[in-house]
Amino acid sequence: MKFWQYVDDLLAVLEPTGVIRQINPAWENLLGFSAEEIVGRGLSELIHEEDRKKLANELSALLVDHPRKLEIRVLRKDGSYCLVAWQFTSDGERFYGVGRDVTREKKQEEQLKQADQVRLHLALAAGEMGAWEWDLKTSEVSWLEGAAQVHGTSGKWSPFSVEEYMTYVHPEDRDALGDVMAEVAREGKNHHAEYRVVWEDGTVHWIEARGEMFFDELGEPSYMAGVSIDITRRKRAEKDKEFLVRATAELAALVEPQSTLDRLARLAVPAFADWCAIDMLADDGSLTRVSVAHADPGKVKLAEEIHRRFPPDPNIDEGTWGVIRSGRSRFISEITDAMVNAIIKDPDRRAMLKELGMRSYLAVPLSAHGKTTGVITFFAAESGRLYAEDDLLLAEELAHRAAVAIENAELYRELKAADRAKNIFLATLAHELRNPLAAIVSGLALVKLTSNDPERVEQTAAVMTRQSDYLTRLVDDLMDIARITSGKMELKKEQASLVSILNGAIEASRSAIEAAGHRLSVSLPGQPTPVLADTVRLAQVFSNLLTNAAKYTPHGGQIDVSVECPGPEYVVRVRDNGAGISSDMLEHVFKLFTQVKHPIETGDGGLGIGLAIVEGLVSGHGGSVEAHSAGPGKGSEFVVRLPRATAAEVPGVTSETAVIQASTTRALSVLVVDDNIDAASTLAEILRILGHKVLLENDGLSAVITALDSRPEVILMDLGLPGIDGYEAARRIRADERGKRSRLIAVSGWGQEEDKLRSREAGFDEHWVKPIGLDRLKNLL
């Protein structure tokens, strides 16, 4: 039972009499008692006197009924008590107990219960919600916290009948709600319904009711508990959105100004306003009422009469003329009688306005290209609606849409182009993934069929390795784009030679260039070219440009590379005489997922992200990149501009060739830890074939125990493990003297810098990103 020492819970072996025979170190860590102070004593001696009877009862029942669970207070050495949740079991001769300290949990639970009551009240108020219960046996409804407010009344806290509740429901919704409630009671379903209620002030509000059914001991529906939510704002927002969509469609379909504006006013009523008026500025500078609509057609004549008798006064910088002159909206959330009395001095006009019952007001400008040509006025009246800031924004959006139709059309074209690019990218990604996967799947089948032919197996393995490498590079490119677009690309800049970086990129791309039969011309300066750069990433830039030149240039083409040093910057040119780029595509080639032609049309692979990576990496080095082409079939030129290094020149590169000494191989003891059984066993088998002694575990706790007991020289550990994860397992291994000498290597599909930093902090020596290549296993081990 060595594993006892690694368990944080209290473990104990007891005699049936309750005498303690064995404990684990957690007793001293948690309670302060050593084994010498505990073993031989009765467990009841360490239990709070009020809990001893409970313990005795549970231990007595343990021989006939186990396991047994209970929570009791256990004495600490300092005289205090902690609450421990125990689980006891028995083998007939002895009792075995596992105890977990739940003192803090219980205290937090009590605090949470108190806070829950406060939060419930705040949440119900903030969410415009009310709680209720419905007793199906008595057919009575009880309103709880917030329910009366949601229904627009201050009473009805005591239970009342369903029939009485229906008096609050809008007459048009009573039958439908009654059918829902009958079905719920009959079939024992949970309840969900949306309906209208009429408040005491006469306004109509939407309610969403949700209830959960509870059943009696016979399984019959007994009562339902639920909440009612005032969703009036949501319903209005939905209607407003529908109104905006419909109005936009009308604006797009109707091109004659008068019919368009008249239709717009009629659409606004009653979806957004009880009445709407549109006034346009005439050529002579006067204001003309071109349309008016009202929720009650009978009141249209009254509105027209008010406008005829009391037209907007151009000498007053308020109302319609104020909107025309300023180009800014006017907004009154609630119109009160006192406000009308103060503003409107004419008693007849004041009486007519009050007859319309106006409660809220919005006036927004109709503007085109910075010039205001009209005003749309919205009034809320008998609906009881009070306009808010969101309503003002919607009204302004509607008013502006007619004026920006051309801009919207352009935006629509751009969205279509972006959608096409996205679809091409997804199709290309599927194509790029399926090709190597097809080769790998076919290779696996071939290996099965020719397992007795070593030469064929080796050839097939080489193909599968190349395709796996391609998949890895594809994922790396996608990760680069993710880092660049999220601003998390980290460049490890150092003093380097631009010419050396460029030479490395040329060598990396030479196989692609030679395979296509291209001629390569390189013109480099004879002077030092110091640059502050991440050498790997900058080489990636030039390699991408050279690979693109090779790919999009017909067989036997010409590729030219040159470096110029005009002033404080370098100018690197990569020129080809290949497919070229059309003028309309030049400004888009560095955008994400851009393809000059659909990959199916060209037969070329690629996701359209290579140049986006180039642009991101060059920008990260403080430079810029441009694309030039005289047109399709006339070749392309990419120009990269980079700042010179301001520090001292890069030391000269010697011609001495570096030699990598292969380490002497020997059999190592290796622990492989991964909860993916297939991945773990495959990796273990490869290591055994390489001559190493391999141990295998599939969870974090077992890995710690094996690592400390067996002390392997190398531990390859996945991070996402059951029980305790790889980080915690590494910390526990490093915390023990027996685990300090093992070489800990994290193996994970997560490879961001923050992931590697976290693994280092946990005690890992290295961080490998899956998949792991055979060469890496050979070289490192």
C-alpha positions in Angstrom: 0.0 0.0 0.0 2.8 2.3 -0.9 0.5 4.6 -2.8 -1.0 5.7 0.6 1.8 8.3 1.0 0.7 10.1 -2.1 -3.0 10.4 -1.3 -4.2 13.7 0.2 -7.3 12.3 1.9 -7.2 10.6 5.3 -6.9 6.8 5.0 -7.4 4.5 8.0 -7.7 0.8 8.8 -9.8 0.1 11.9 -10.6 -2.9 14.1 -14.4 -3.6 14.4 -14.1 -2.0 17.8 -13.1 1.2 16.3 -9.4 1.0 17.2 -7.1 2.5 14.6 -4.5 0.1 13.2 -3.0 2.0 10.3 -3.1 5.5 8.9 -1.4 7.4 6.0 0.8 10.6 6.2 -2.2 12.8 5.4 -3.3 12.6 9.1 -0.2 14.5 10.1 -0.5 17.0 7.2 -4.2 17.7 7.9 -4.6 17.1 11.7 -1.1 17.4 13.0 -1.0 13.9 14.7 1.8 11.5 13.9 1.2 7.8 13.4 2.7 7.1 16.8 0.0 9.4 18.4 -2.9 7.9 16.5 -2.4 4.1 16.0 -3.8 2.1 18.9 -6.4 4.7 19.9 -10.1 4.5 19.3 -11.3 6.7 16.4 -14.1 7.9 18.7 -11.5 9.6 20.9 -10.7 12.0 18.0 -14.4 12.7 17.2 -16.4 15.6 18.6 -18.6 14.2 21.5 -21.8 15.2 19.7 -20.8 13.1 16.7 -19.6 10.0 18.6 -23.0 8.3 18.7 -23.4 8.8 14.9 -20.0 7.2 14.3 -20.8 4.3 16.6 -24.1 3.7 14.8 -22.4 3.7 11.4 -19.6 1.4 12.4 -22.1 -1.1 13.9 -24.1 -1.1 10.7 -20.9 -1.5 8.6 -20.7 -5.3 8.9 -24.1 -5.8 7.3 -24.4 -2.8 5.1 -21.5 -1.1 3.4 -20.2 1.2 2.2 -21.3 3.7 4.8 -21.0 7.5 4.4 -21.2 10.2 7.1 -19.8 13.6 8.0 -18.3 14.1 11.5 -16.0 16.6 13.2 -12.5 15.3 13.8 -10.1 16.8 16.3 -6.9 18.6 15.2 -3.8 18.5 17.4 -4.3 22.3 18.1 -7.6 21.5 19.7 -9.8 22.8 16.8 -12.1 20.6 14.8 -12.4 20.0 11.0 -15.4 18.5 9.3 -14.5 15.3 7.5 -16.7 13.4 5.0 -16.0 9.7 5.6 -16.7 6.6 3.6 -16.3 3.3 5.4 -16.3 -0.2 4.0 -15.4 -3.6 5.5 -13.9 -7.0 4.4 -15.5 -8.7 7.3 -12.5 -8.5 9.5 -11.4 -4.9 9.4 -12.9 -1.5 8.5 -11.4 0.8 5.9 -12.1 4.5 5.9 -11.4 7.3 3.5 -11.9 10.8 4.8 -11.9 14.2 3.0 -11.7 17.6 4.7 -14.9 19.4 3.7 -14.7 22.2 6.3 -14.0 24.9 3.8 -16.6 23.5 1.4 -19.3 23.6 4.1 -18.5 27.1 5.1 -18.6 28.2 1.5 -21.9 26.5 1.0 -23.4 28.4 3.9 -22.1 31.7 2.6 -23.4 30.8 -0.9 -26.8 30.0 0.5 -27.0 33.5 2.1 -25.7 35.1 -1.0 -28.1 33.2 -3.2 -31.1 34.9 -1.6 -29.6 38.3 -2.3 -28.6 37.3 -5.8 -32.1 35.8 -6.5 -33.7 39.1 -5.6 -31.3 41.1 -7.7 -31.4 38.7 -10.6 -35.2 38.7 -10.7 -35.3 42.5 -10.6 -32.6 42.9 -13.2 -34.1 40.3 -15.5 -37.6 41.6 -15.1 -38.6 38.2 -13.8 -41.1 36.8 -11.3 -41.3 33.4 -9.6 -44.6 31.4 -9.2 -46.0 28.0 -8.3 -49.0 26.2 -9.6 -50.6 23.5 -7.5 -52.2 21.0 -9.9 -54.1 19.3 -7.1 -56.0 22.5 -6.1 -55.6 24.3 -9.4 -54.2 27.3 -7.5 -51.5 29.7 -8.6 -49.2 31.4 -6.1 -47.1 34.4 -7.0 -43.7 34.6 -5.4 -40.9 37.2 -5.6 -41.3 39.6 -8.5 -44.4 38.0 -10.1 -46.8 40.8 -9.3 -44.5 43.4 -10.8 -44.2 41.4 -14.0 -48.0 41.4 -14.3 -48.3 45.1 -13.7 -50.1 44.9 -10.3 -49.2 45.1 -6.7 -51.5 42.5 -5.3 -52.3 38.8 -5.6 -49.6 37.4 -3.3 -52.0 34.8 -1.8 -53.0 31.7 -3.9 -55.7 32.3 -6.5 -57.4 30.2 -9.1 -56.2 29.6 -12.7 -59.5 31.2 -13.9 -58.7 34.3 -11.9 -55.2 34.4 -13.3 -56.6 34.3 -16.8 -58.1 37.8 -16.2 -54.6 39.2 -16.5 -54.0 37.5 -19.8 -54.8 39.4 -23.1 -58.3 38.1 -24.3 -56.8 37.0 -27.7 -54.3 34.7 -25.9 -56.4 33.1 -23.2 -57.6 30.1 -25.2 -54.1 29.3 -26.5 -52.7 29.5 -23.0 -55.5 27.5 -21.6 -54.8 24.7 -24.1 -51.1 24.7 -23.2 -51.8 24.5 -19.4 -54.3 21.7 -20.0 -51.8 19.7 -22.0 -49.1 20.3 -19.4 -51.4 19.1 -16.6 -52.6 16.1 -18.5 -49.2 14.8 -19.8 -46.9 16.1 -17.0 -44.8 18.2 -19.3 -42.6 21.1 -18.5 -44.2 24.4 -19.3 -43.1 27.0 -21.9 -45.4 29.7 -23.3 -45.3 33.2 -24.6 -48.4 35.4 -24.3 -49.6 38.9 -23.6 -50.9 40.3 -20.3 -52.7 43.6 -19.8 -51.4 45.8 -17.0 -53.5 47.8 -14.6 -52.5 51.0 -16.6 -53.9 49.4 -19.8 -50.6 48.8 -21.5 -49.9 45.4 -23.1 -46.8 43.4 -22.1 -45.4 40.2 -23.4 -44.5 37.4 -20.9 -42.5 34.3 -21.4 -43.5 31.7 -18.8 -41.3 28.7 -18.1 -42.1 26.0 -15.5 -40.8 22.6 -14.4 -43.2 19.9 -13.3 -42.8 18.0 -10.0 -44.5 14.6 -9.3 -45.9 13.0 -6.2 -45.0 9.6 -4.7 -47.3 7.9 -7.2 -45.7 9.6 -10.2 -48.6 11.9 -10.8 -48.1 15.6 -11.7 -48.3 17.4 -8.4 -47.1 21.0 -8.8 -45.1 23.2 -11.1 -42.5 25.9 -10.2 -41.5 28.5 -12.7 -40.7 32.0 -13.7 -42.4 34.6 -15.8 -40.2 37.0 -17.7 -41.2 40.3 -19.2 -40.1 40.0 -22.8 -41.8 43.1 -24.1 -38.5 44.7 -25.0 -37.4 41.6 -26.8 -40.6 41.4 -28.7 -40.3 45.0 -29.7 -36.7 44.5 -30.7 -37.8 41.6 -32.9 -40.5 43.6 -34.5 -38.2 46.6 -34.9 -35.7 44.3 -36.6 -38.4 42.9 -38.9 -39.5 46.4 -39.7 -35.9 47.5 -40.5 -35.5 44.5 -42.8 -38.8 45.1 -44.6 -38.2 48.8 -44.9 -34.7 48.1 -46.4 -36.2 45.8 -48.9 -38.8 48.4 -49.9 -36.1 51.1 -50.2 -34.1 48.8 -52.5 -37.2 47.9 -54.6 -38.9 51.3 -55.0 -36.9 53.9 -56.7 -39.4 56.7 -57.1 -38.9 59.0 -54.1 -42.6 59.8 -53.2 -43.8 56.2 -53.3 -40.7 55.1 -51.5 -41.2 57.5 -48.6 -44.9 56.9 -48.4 -44.4 53.2 -48.2 -41.7 53.7 -45.6 -44.1 55.7 -43.4 -46.8 53.0 -43.7 -44.3 50.3 -42.8 -43.4 52.2 -39.6 -47.0 52.0 -38.4 -47.7 50.1 -36.2 -44.4 48.2 -36.1 -42.3 51.0 -34.8 -44.7 54.0 -34.2 -48.3 54.8 -33.7 -47.9 57.5 -36.3 -45.2 58.6 -38.6 -44.7 61.8 -40.7 -42.1 62.6 -43.4 -41.3 66.1 -44.3 -39.0 67.0 -47.2 -37.1 70.2 -48.0 -38.3 71.7 -51.3 -36.2 73.5 -53.9 -37.5 76.8 -52.7 -36.4 76.1 -49.1 -39.9 75.4 -47.8 -40.8 72.2 -45.9 -43.4 69.9 -47.4 -45.3 67.1 -45.7 -45.0 64.2 -48.2 -46.4 61.4 -46.1 -48.3 60.7 -42.9 -49.5 57.4 -41.5 -51.3 56.6 -38.2 -52.1 53.4 -36.4 -55.7 54.5 -36.3 -56.6 55.7 -39.9 -59.4 57.8 -38.4 -56.8 60.0 -36.8 -54.9 60.7 -40.0 -57.2 63.6 -40.8 -56.6 65.0 -37.3 -52.8 64.8 -37.8 -53.1 66.5 -41.3 -55.3 69.2 -39.8 -52.8 70.0 -37.1 -50.0 70.2 -39.7 -52.2 72.5 -41.9 -53.1 74.8 -39.2 -49.9 74.8 -37.2 -47.0 74.0 -39.7 -43.4 73.8 -38.3 -42.1 77.3 -37.6 -38.9 78.0 -39.5 -38.0 80.7 -36.9 -37.8 78.1 -34.1 -34.6 76.0 -33.8 -36.6 73.1 -32.3 -38.6 70.2 -33.8 -38.5 69.6 -37.5 -36.6 72.8 -38.5 -34.0 72.1 -35.8 -33.3 68.7 -37.3 -33.1 70.2 -40.8 -30.6 72.9 -39.8 -28.4 70.8 -37.5 -28.5 67.5 -39.3 -28.9 65.9 -35.8 -31.8 64.0 -34.3 -34.3 65.1 -31.7 -35.4 62.7 -29.0 -37.9 63.0 -26.2 -38.4 59.8 -24.3 -41.6 60.8 -22.4 -43.8 63.7 -23.3 -45.6 65.0 -20.2 -48.6 67.3 -19.9 -46.4 69.8 -18.1 -43.9 69.7 -21.1 -46.7 70.3 -23.6 -48.1 73.2 -21.6 -44.7 74.8 -21.4 -43.8 74.5 -25.1 -47.2 74.9 -26.9 -48.7 78.2 -26.1 -51.7 78.1 -28.5 -54.6 76.4 -26.5 -56.3 75.0 -29.7 -53.0 73.4 -30.9 -52.3 72.1 -27.4 -55.8 70.5 -27.1 -55.4 68.8 -30.5 -52.0 67.4 -29.6 -53.3 66.0 -26.4 -56.2 64.4 -28.3 -53.5 62.5 -30.2 -52.2 61.2 -26.9 -48.5 61.5 -27.8 -46.2 59.9 -25.2 -42.8 59.7 -26.9 -41.1 61.4 -29.9 -38.3 60.8 -32.3 -37.2 63.0 -35.3 -34.3 61.9 -37.4 -32.7 63.5 -40.5 -32.8 62.2 -44.0 -29.2 62.9 -45.1 -27.3 62.1 -48.3 -23.6 62.9 -48.7 -23.6 65.3 -45.7 -26.7 67.2 -46.9 -29.9 67.0 -44.9 -33.0 67.0 -47.2 -35.8 65.8 -45.0 -37.0 64.6 -41.6 -38.8 61.4 -40.5 -40.8 61.9 -37.3 -42.0 59.0 -35.2 -44.6 59.3 -32.4 -45.7 56.7 -29.8 -49.2 57.2 -28.4 -51.8 54.7 -27.4 -49.4 51.8 -27.5 -47.7 53.2 -24.4 -44.2 52.8 -25.9 -41.5 55.1 -24.6 -38.6 55.4 -27.0 -35.1 54.8 -25.7 -31.6 55.3 -27.1 -31.7 52.0 -29.0 -34.9 53.2 -30.8 -33.2 56.4 -31.8 -30.3 54.4 -33.3 -32.7 52.2 -35.2 -34.6 55.3 -36.5 -31.4 57.0 -37.6 -30.2 53.8 -39.3 -33.4 53.6 -41.2 -33.2 57.2 -42.3 -29.7 56.9 -43.5 -30.2 53.7 -45.5 -31.8 55.4 -48.5 -28.9 57.8 -48.7 -26.2 55.2 -48.6 -27.8 52.7 -51.0 -24.8 52.9 -53.3 -22.3 52.3 -50.4 -24.4 49.3 -49.3 -24.4 47.9 -52.7 -20.6 48.1 -52.8 -20.4 46.5 -49.3 -22.7 43.7 -50.6 -20.3 43.1 -53.5 -17.4 43.0 -51.1 -19.2 40.6 -48.8 -19.9 38.3 -51.7 -16.3 38.4 -52.7 -15.3 37.6 -49.1 -17.8 34.8 -49.0 -16.4 33.3 -52.3 -12.9 33.6 -50.9 -14.0 31.8 -47.7 -15.7 29.0 -49.7 -12.6 28.6 -51.9 -10.5 28.4 -48.8 -12.6 25.8 -47.2 -12.8 23.7 -50.3 -9.0 24.1 -50.8 -8.3 23.2 -47.2 -10.4 20.0 -47.6 -8.5 19.2 -50.8 -5.1 19.9 -49.2 -6.0 17.7 -46.2 -7.5 14.9 -48.2 -4.6 14.4 -50.6 -2.0 13.6 -48.0 -4.5 11.7 -45.9 -5.4 9.6 -49.0 -1.7 8.8 -49.5 -1.3 7.9 -45.8 -4.5 5.7 -45.7 -3.3 3.9 -48.9 0.1 3.5 -47.5 -1.3 1.8 -44.4 -3.3 -0.5 -46.6 -0.2 -1.3 -48.6 1.9 -2.0 -45.5 -0.7 -4.5 -44.4 -0.6 -6.2 -47.8 3.2 -6.2 -48.2 4.3 -6.7 -44.6 6.7 -9.4 -45.7 8.4 -7.1 -48.3 10.8 -4.9 -46.3 11.8 -2.8 -49.4 8.2 -2.1 -50.3 7.4 -1.2 -46.6 10.3 1.1 -46.5 9.3 2.9 -49.7 5.7 3.2 -48.4 6.9 4.5 -45.1 8.9 7.2 -46.9 5.8 8.3 -48.8 3.7 8.4 -45.6 6.5 10.4 -43.8 6.5 13.0 -46.6 2.8 13.3 -46.5 2.8 13.6 -42.7 5.4 16.3 -42.9 3.2 18.2 -45.4 0.2 18.0 -43.0 2.4 19.3 -40.2 3.6 22.2 -42.4 0.0 22.9 -43.3 -1.1 23.1 -39.6 2.0 25.3 -38.9 0.9 27.8 -41.6 -2.6 27.9 -40.1 -1.2 28.5 -36.7 1.1 31.3 -38.0 -2.0 33.0 -39.5 -3.8 32.6 -36.2 -0.8 34.2 -34.3 -0.5 37.0 -36.8 -4.2 37.9 -36.9 -4.5 37.8 -33.1 -1.3 39.8 -32.6 0.5 37.0 -30.8 3.3 36.3 -33.2 6.5 36.5 -31.2 9.7 37.2 -33.2 13.0 36.3 -31.6 15.1 39.0 -33.2 18.9 38.9 -33.2 21.7 40.5 -35.1 22.1 38.6 -38.4 23.1 38.9 -42.0 20.4 39.4 -44.6 22.4 37.8 -47.3 22.9 34.7 -45.1 19.2 34.5 -44.4 18.4 34.9 -48.1 20.9 32.2 -49.0 19.3 29.8 -46.6 15.9 30.5 -48.1 17.2 29.9 -51.6 18.7 26.6 -50.5 15.4 25.6 -48.9 13.5 26.4 -52.1 16.1 25.1 -54.6 14.5 21.6 -54.9 11.1 23.2 -56.0 12.9 25.5 -58.4 15.0 22.8 -60.0 12.0 20.4 -60.1 10.2 22.9 -62.3 13.3 23.4 -64.5 13.6 27.1 -63.7 16.7 29.2 -64.1 17.7 31.1 -61.0 19.7 34.4 -61.0 20.9 35.8 -57.7 22.4 39.3 -57.3 23.8 40.1 -53.9 25.7 43.1 -52.6 29.4 42.7 -51.8 29.1 44.5 -48.5 27.9 43.3 -45.1 24.1 43.3 -44.7 23.4 43.5 -41.0 19.8 43.2 -40.0 17.9 42.7 -36.7 15.7 39.8 -37.4 14.2 36.5 -36.4 16.3 34.5 -38.8 13.8 31.5 -39.1 10.8 33.7 -39.7 12.6 36.0 -42.2 13.9 33.0 -44.1 10.3 31.8 -44.2 9.3 35.0 -45.9 11.8 34.6 -48.8 11.2 30.9 -49.0 7.4 31.5 -49.5 8.1 34.1 -52.2 10.5 31.8 -54.0 8.2 28.8 -53.7 5.3 30.8 -55.1 7.5 32.0 -58.0 8.4 28.4 -58.8 4.8 27.2 -58.5 3.2 29.9 -60.7 5.9 30.0 -63.4 5.6 27.6 -66.4 8.3 25.0 -66.7 11.7 26.4 -67.7 11.0 29.9 -66.5 13.3 32.5 -65.1 13.5 33.6 -61.4 15.6 36.6 -60.4 16.6 37.5 -56.8 18.4 40.7 -56.0 19.3 42.8 -52.9 19.8 46.5 -53.1 21.0 48.8 -50.3 19.6 52.3 -51.0 19.9 54.4 -47.9 18.6 53.1 -44.5 16.8 50.1 -45.9 17.3 47.0 -47.9 15.2 46.3 -51.0 14.9 42.6 -51.8 13.3 41.8 -55.2 11.9 38.4 -56.2 10.9 38.5 -59.9 9.6 35.8 -62.2 8.3 35.6 -65.8 5.3 33.4 -64.8 1.5 33.7 -64.6 1.4 37.3 -63.5 -1.4 39.0 -61.6 -4.3 41.1 -62.9 -4.5 44.7 -61.9 -7.7 44.2 -59.9 -6.1 41.5 -57.8 -2.8 43.3 -57.0 -4.3 45.2 -54.0 -5.8 42.0 -52.6 -3.0 39.4 -52.9 -1.8 40.0 -49.3 -5.3 39.6 -47.8 -6.2 36.4 -46.0 -7.4 33.5 -48.2 -6.9 35.4 -51.5 -6.5 33.2 -54.6 -5.7 34.9 -57.9 -7.6 32.0 -59.5 -9.6 29.1 -58.1 -7.2 26.3 -57.3 -9.3 23.9 -59.5 -8.6 26.2 -62.5 -4.9 26.1 -62.0 -4.4 22.7 -60.5 -2.1 24.2 -57.9 -2.4 23.6 -54.2 -2.2 26.1 -51.4 -4.7 27.8 -49.1 -4.2 31.4 -50.1 -2.5 32.3 -46.8 1.2 32.2 -47.8 1.3 35.9 -48.8 -0.7 36.9 -45.8 1.9 35.2 -43.7 4.6 37.0 -45.7 3.0 40.4 -45.1 2.5 39.7 -41.4 6.1 38.6 -40.8 7.6 41.5 -42.8 5.5 44.0 -40.9 6.7 42.4 -37.7 10.2 43.2 -38.8 9.3 46.9 -39.4 9.3 46.5 -43.1 6.8 46.4 -46.0 6.1 44.2 -49.0 4.6 45.1 -52.4 3.4 43.2 -55.4 3.9 44.3 -59.0 2.8 42.8 -62.3 2.1 44.0 -65.8 -0.8 41.6 -66.0 -1.7 38.0 -66.6 1.1 36.0 -68.3 3.6 38.8 -67.8 5.3 37.7 -64.6 5.3 39.1 -61.1 7.7 41.0 -58.8 7.5 41.1 -55.0 9.5 43.8 -53.3 10.4 43.4 -49.6 11.8 46.5 -47.8 13.6 46.0 -44.5 15.4 48.4 -42.2 19.1 48.1 -41.8 20.4 47.1 -38.3 21.5 50.1 -36.3 23.9 48.1 -34.2 27.4 47.0 -35.2 27.9 44.9 -38.3 27.2 41.2 -38.1 30.4 39.3 -37.5 31.6 37.6 -40.7 30.6 34.1 -41.4 33.5 31.7 -41.6 33.7 29.0 -44.3 34.3 26.4 -41.7 31.6 23.7 -41.9 29.8 22.8 -38.7 29.8 19.1 -37.9 27.1 17.6 -35.8 28.4 14.8 -33.7 26.0 11.9 -33.3 25.7 11.0 -29.7 26.6 7.5 -28.7 23.4 5.5 -28.5 22.6 3.3 -25.5 19.5 1.7 -24.1 17.6 4.1 -21.9 14.8 3.5 -19.4 11.8 5.5 -20.7 8.3 6.1 -19.1 5.6 6.9 -21.7 2.5 8.6 -20.3 -0.6 9.2 -22.4 -4.3 8.6 -21.9 -4.7 7.8 -25.6 -4.0 4.1 -25.5 -3.2 3.8 -29.2 -0.8 6.8 -29.2 0.9 5.6 -26.0 1.4 2.0 -27.2 2.6 3.0 -30.6 5.2 5.4 -29.2 6.3 2.8 -26.7 6.7 0.2 -29.4 8.8 2.5 -31.5 11.0 3.2 -28.5 11.4 -0.6 -27.8 12.4 -1.1 -31.4 15.1 1.6 -31.0 16.4 -0.5 -28.1 15.1 1.2 -25.1 13.4 -0.2 -22.0 9.8 1.3 -21.8 7.3 1.6 -19.1 3.7 2.7 -19.9 1.0 4.6 -17.9 -2.3 6.2 -18.9 -3.1 8.6 -16.1 -1.3 11.2 -14.0 -1.4 9.6 -10.6 -0.1 6.3 -11.8 2.6 8.1 -13.7 3.8 9.8 -10.5 4.0 6.5 -8.6 5.8 4.7 -11.4 8.2 7.6 -12.0 9.2 7.7 -8.3 9.4 3.9 -7.9 11.2 3.1 -11.2 13.2 6.4 -11.6 13.3 6.3 -15.5 16.0 8.3 -17.2 13.4 9.9 -19.6 9.7 10.6 -19.1 7.6 11.4 -22.2 4.3 12.8 -20.7 1.1 14.0 -22.3 -0.4 17.1 -20.6 -4.1 16.3 -20.8 -4.4 13.3 -18.4 -7.2 12.0 -16.3 -7.0 12.4 -12.5 -4.2 14.9 -12.3 -3.0 16.5 -15.4 0.6 16.4 -16.8 1.5 19.7 -15.2 0.5 18.6 -11.7 2.2 15.2 -12.2 5.4 16.9 -13.2 5.3 19.1 -10.1 4.9 16.1 -7.9 7.7 14.2 -9.5 10.0 17.2 -9.2 9.1 17.7 -5.6 10.4 14.3 -4.7 14.2 13.7 -4.5 13.7 10.5 -6.5 12.3 12.4 -9.5 14.9 15.2 -9.8 17.2 13.3 -12.1 14.7 12.1 -14.7 14.5 14.1 -17.9 11.0 15.3 -18.2 9.6 16.0 -21.7 6.1 17.4 -22.2 4.3 15.9 -25.3 1.3 17.9 -26.4 -0.8 19.1 -29.3 -0.6 22.6 -27.8 2.5 24.4 -28.9 2.0 28.2 -28.2 4.7 30.0 -26.3 2.4 30.3 -23.3 2.0 26.5 -23.4 5.7 26.0 -23.4 6.2 28.5 -20.6 3.6 26.7 -18.5 5.3 23.4 -19.0 8.7 24.8 -18.0 7.2 26.3 -14.9 5.8 22.9 -14.0 9.3 21.3 -14.1 9.5 19.9 -17.7 12.9 20.1 -19.4 11.5 20.3 -22.9 8.2 20.7 -24.7 7.5 18.7 -27.8 4.6 19.4 -30.1 2.7 16.4 -31.6 3.3 14.6 -33.9 6.8 13.4 -32.9 9.0 12.4 -35.8 11.2 9.3 -35.8 14.3 11.3 -36.3 13.6 13.4 -33.2 13.2 10.2 -31.1 16.5 8.8 -32.6 18.5 12.0 -32.1 17.3 13.1 -28.7 17.1 9.8 -27.0 
